[in-house]
């Protein structure tokens, strides 16, 4: 909103709109138009309100109109394009307000330096997160030792990764089961897994396991096809009898068709 109708072009008169001011009063809008603030900031639908003392810029409206984001620092603020991340404007804090800087970048080296520092800080933070994920979620203290230049203005305590927090959480322990087999080969657990997307050198894509419930000793056999389970179990059963002089009492499986 502006109080000077000469600043907008073209000026379109209007007498049907009113706005509310901070003191609770309402005032009439006499017209609207477009306004070019800088080389990169052009706004439409600028309201002309003659009873204002300052030109006012709405952050919520400028972010929607220009598809940009606004980042506020204690001494200045920066407008950045959402897609290109390029700085399209900045404001300098004066008192309790932020004043839009209408000067060119070349004539105001201080503003340009502040904007560069802010963008460099965001760039370094993005690079820290990139290396954190690239190195398998390495700790930020470890990253600070590897890349001290990235943490020149950033504290390690300022970074918190949700994935790392969840990975460190613990599940409730399973209750201890005491009905374990007293002798080897009383109960054999068996299961089939596959097919694998990547076959072995022998072109095997399946595997079957035989696990002794008493000793937890495991036998793993590779298979090219799923129907080899029957033959492999016969060989396993015969091996138990010849090498260990024992017999399998119970075969525990998931009742799959291969059994």
SULVEN-V887636 format. One record per pair of residues at least 6 apart in sequence whose C-alpha atoms are under 8 Angstrom apart, sorted by the first residue. I is the first residue (numbers start at 1). J is the second residue. If there is no record, write none. Layout:
I_J, I_J
//
This chain:
1_46, 1_47, 1_48, 1_49, 1_55, 1_56, 1_57, 2_46, 2_47, 2_48, 2_49, 2_50, 2_52, 2_54, 2_55, 2_56, 3_48, 3_49, 3_50, 3_51, 3_52, 3_53, 3_54, 3_55, 4_48, 4_49, 4_50, 5_11, 5_31, 5_48, 5_50, 7_35, 8_32, 8_33, 8_34, 8_35, 8_46, 9_33, 9_34, 9_35, 10_33, 10_34, 11_31, 11_32, 11_33, 11_34, 12_31, 12_32, 12_33, 13_30, 13_31, 13_32, 14_29, 14_30, 14_31, 14_32, 15_28, 15_29, 15_30, 15_31, 16_28, 16_29, 17_28, 17_29, 17_30, 18_26, 18_27, 18_28, 18_29, 19_26, 19_27, 19_28, 19_29, 20_26, 20_27, 21_27, 27_49, 27_51, 28_49, 29_47, 29_48, 29_49, 29_50, 30_47, 30_48, 30_49, 30_50, 31_47, 31_48, 31_49, 32_45, 32_46, 32_47, 32_48, 33_44, 33_45, 33_46, 33_47, 33_48, 34_42, 34_43, 34_44, 34_45, 34_46, 35_42, 35_43, 35_44, 35_46, 36_42, 36_43, 37_43, 37_102, 38_89, 38_102, 38_103, 38_104, 40_88, 40_89, 41_88, 41_89, 43_62, 43_65, 43_66, 59_70, 62_68, 63_69, 63_70, 66_81, 67_81, 67_82, 68_79, 68_80, 68_81, 68_82, 69_79, 69_80, 69_81, 69_82, 70_77, 70_78, 70_79, 70_80, 71_77, 71_78, 71_79, 72_78, 74_93, 75_92, 75_93, 76_90, 76_91, 76_92, 76_93, 76_98, 76_114, 77_90, 77_91, 77_92, 77_93, 77_98, 78_87, 78_88, 78_89, 78_90, 78_91, 78_115, 79_87, 79_88, 79_89, 79_90, 80_86, 80_87, 80_88, 80_89, 81_87, 81_88, 87_115, 89_100, 89_101, 90_100, 90_101, 90_111, 90_115, 91_98, 91_99, 91_100, 91_101, 92_98, 92_99, 92_100, 92_101, 93_99, 105_111, 105_112, 121_153, 124_150, 124_151, 125_150, 125_154, 127_150, 128_143, 128_150, 131_143, 132_138, 132_139, 132_140, 132_143, 137_164, 140_156, 140_159, 141_156, 144_150, 144_151, 144_156, 180_213, 180_214, 181_187, 181_213, 181_214, 182_214, 183_214, 184_212, 184_213, 184_214, 184_215, 185_212, 185_213, 185_214, 185_246, 185_247, 185_248, 185_249, 186_212, 186_213, 186_214, 186_247, 186_248, 186_249, 186_250, 187_212, 187_213, 187_214, 187_248, 187_249, 187_250, 187_251, 187_252, 188_210, 188_211, 188_212, 188_213, 188_248, 188_250, 188_251, 188_252, 189_209, 189_210, 189_211, 189_212, 189_213, 189_251, 189_252, 189_253, 190_208, 190_209, 190_210, 190_211, 190_251, 190_252, 190_253, 191_208, 191_209, 191_210, 191_253, 191_254, 192_206, 192_207, 192_208, 192_209, 193_206, 193_207, 193_208, 194_205, 194_206, 194_207, 195_205, 195_206, 196_205, 196_206, 197_205, 198_205, 199_205, 203_224, 204_222, 204_223, 204_224, 204_225, 205_222, 205_223, 205_224, 205_225, 206_222, 206_223, 206_224, 206_225, 206_226, 207_220, 207_221, 207_222, 207_223, 208_220, 208_221, 208_222, 208_223, 208_229, 209_218, 209_219, 209_220, 209_221, 210_218, 210_219, 210_220, 211_217, 211_218, 211_219, 212_218, 221_232, 223_229, 226_258, 227_258, 229_258, 229_259, 230_258, 230_259, 237_247, 237_248, 240_246, 240_247, 240_248, 241_247
//
